[in-house]
């Protein structure tokens, strides 16, 4: 009686006490036979959890299926017919004109490819021709097991067969828009300049120490000016070209900073909300906004931190370190701001949790 006291008092079963409903085996078999009969008659069965399923989550049995293993110069393809038979295999150049020419003469198909350097623009070219394109997450597909037989032709055939029968096993991803990708290139170009300037500054300091001298501490912007007077005469001719490059890089970085500030004011006004967090400037705010692009991909605000790599993941990964793909997203945010990021998990939850702020911010 004590075991069911909560049910008797409230008349309702709590979520923790709720159990799967048991059904008679005859009732289950009757329902299963009914579903199978409807499938044979060509009627599509819609499950409660599958009502909002995308077209790309269903098997492709009424169109051609093309698997593409994208390469840097050449891409391999495999075309499967309606019955799963291999119709053609071959290669085409990984160039927009070649890709458009190949798929222009092909009937509307489902195309499966792995994510990579060329997958973003290649997906846009193929999708504009009316084909359905699935971009597979190669890391999640492979998991912890590696196949012994692996080459471009086999990979293309494997993508085609998975895209035809079991597209969910591809773990399809959605690329960022072209505009966002182009704006991210500005931040990454600035990051390259900052890294190059840091290496040059470290090289000059090391050269000076070899002759018993030392360059005083200074900011990166002022280093070339202050260090010029501290360079010993015996290595001045060697170090001066490096100082000139450091000064030139500093000017280019300032130019990028002005461009980022202009982009934030004209195109991404929502970054002003992020800059309310202490220590967050225009570079970090823009990198954060462009990396996420839209909050609609997240069910909860707490998922934002693990997505970027600001907090360790649990469950799938036991090691406390962040995963490699999370480190790539974290670099877009942290390295753009000089290796520091004030958008720690606490600020992500407290500042961006309200739904109204999330919708306005992105």
Secondary structure, 3 states (H helix, E strand, C coil): CCCCHHHHHHCCCCCCCCCCCCCCHHHHHHHHHHHHHHHHCCCCCCCHHHCCCCHHHCCCCCCEEEEEECCCCEEEEEEECCCCCEEEEEEEECCHHHHHHHHHCCCCEEEEEECCCCHHHHHHHHHHCCCEEEEECHHHHHCCCCCCCCCHHHHHHHHHHHHHHCHHHHCCECCCCHHHHHHHHHHHHHHHHHHHHHHHHHHHHHHHHCCCCCCCCCCCCCHHHHHCCCCCHHHHHHHHHHHHHHHHHHHHHHHHHHHHHHHHHHCCCCHHHHCCCCCCCHHHHHHHHHHHCCHHHCCCCCHHHHHHCCCCCCCCCCCCCCCHHHHHHHHHHHHHHCCCCCCCHHHHHHHHCCHHHHHHHC
